[in-house]
């Protein structure tokens, strides 16, 4: 099981990532979901600032995760670890 270099586009910015082959589909689907949410918020609220849109998407995702965590569907500690990893990846790119 090797690693794979991919590029994902979020909010019209390209991010090169190195991921496990088993994670590729999930990451691409997550990027698509984020972009879809950005487009929806942009359409519904006439917001053009990408940072504001990303913050709105982050809030949407975090609140959904909190809801699932409260229902016992997901493990909040695991999500926090994953978000930390994602933050580290984006920090390396900026």
C-alpha positions in Angstrom: 0.0 0.0 0.0 1.9 3.0 -1.3 1.5 6.7 -1.2 0.2 8.7 -4.1 0.7 12.3 -5.1 -2.6 14.0 -6.1 -3.9 17.5 -6.6 -7.2 18.7 -5.3 -8.9 22.0 -6.1 -10.8 23.8 -3.3 -12.2 27.2 -3.7 -10.3 27.7 -7.0 -7.0 26.9 -5.5 -5.0 23.7 -6.2 -3.5 21.8 -3.3 -0.9 19.1 -4.0 -1.1 16.3 -1.5 0.6 13.0 -0.7 -2.0 10.5 0.4 -2.3 6.8 0.9 -3.9 5.1 -2.1 -6.8 3.9 0.1 -7.5 7.6 1.1 -7.5 9.0 -2.4 -11.2 8.6 -3.2 -12.3 9.9 0.1 -10.2 13.0 -0.2 -11.4 13.7 -3.7 -15.0 13.2 -2.6 -14.4 15.5 0.4 -13.0 18.2 -1.9 -16.0 17.9 -4.2 -18.3 18.2 -1.2 -16.5 21.3 0.1 -16.7 22.9 -3.4 -20.4 22.0 -3.7 -21.0 23.6 -0.3 -19.0 26.7 -1.2 -21.1 27.1 -4.4 -24.3 26.7 -2.4 -23.4 29.3 0.2 -22.2 31.7 -2.5 -25.5 31.3 -4.3 -27.7 31.5 -1.2 -26.0 34.4 0.5 -24.3 36.3 -2.3 -21.0 36.0 -0.5 -18.0 36.3 -2.7 -15.0 36.2 -0.3 -13.6 32.7 -0.4 -12.3 32.9 3.1 -15.8 33.7 4.4 -17.3 30.8 2.3 -14.7 28.4 3.6 -15.5 29.5 7.2 -19.1 28.8 6.6 -18.4 25.4 5.1 -16.1 24.6 8.1 -18.9 25.6 10.5 -21.4 23.4 8.6 -19.1 20.4 8.7 -18.1 20.9 12.3 -21.8 21.2 13.4 -22.7 18.1 11.5 -19.8 16.2 13.1 -20.8 17.4 16.5 -24.4 16.2 15.9 -23.1 12.8 14.8 -20.8 12.7 17.8 -23.6 13.4 20.2 -25.6 10.5 18.7 -22.6 8.3 19.2 -22.2 7.7 15.5 -18.6 9.0 15.3 -15.6 9.4 17.5 -14.8 13.0 18.2 -11.2 12.3 19.1 -10.6 10.7 15.7 -12.1 13.7 14.0 -9.9 16.1 15.9 -6.8 14.1 14.8 -8.0 14.1 11.2 -8.6 17.9 11.3 -5.2 18.4 12.8 -3.6 16.4 10.0 -5.6 18.4 7.4 -4.5 21.7 9.0 -0.9 20.5 8.9 -1.1 19.6 5.2 -2.6 23.0 4.3 0.0 24.8 6.5 2.8 23.1 4.5 1.2 24.4 1.3 0.8 28.1 2.4 
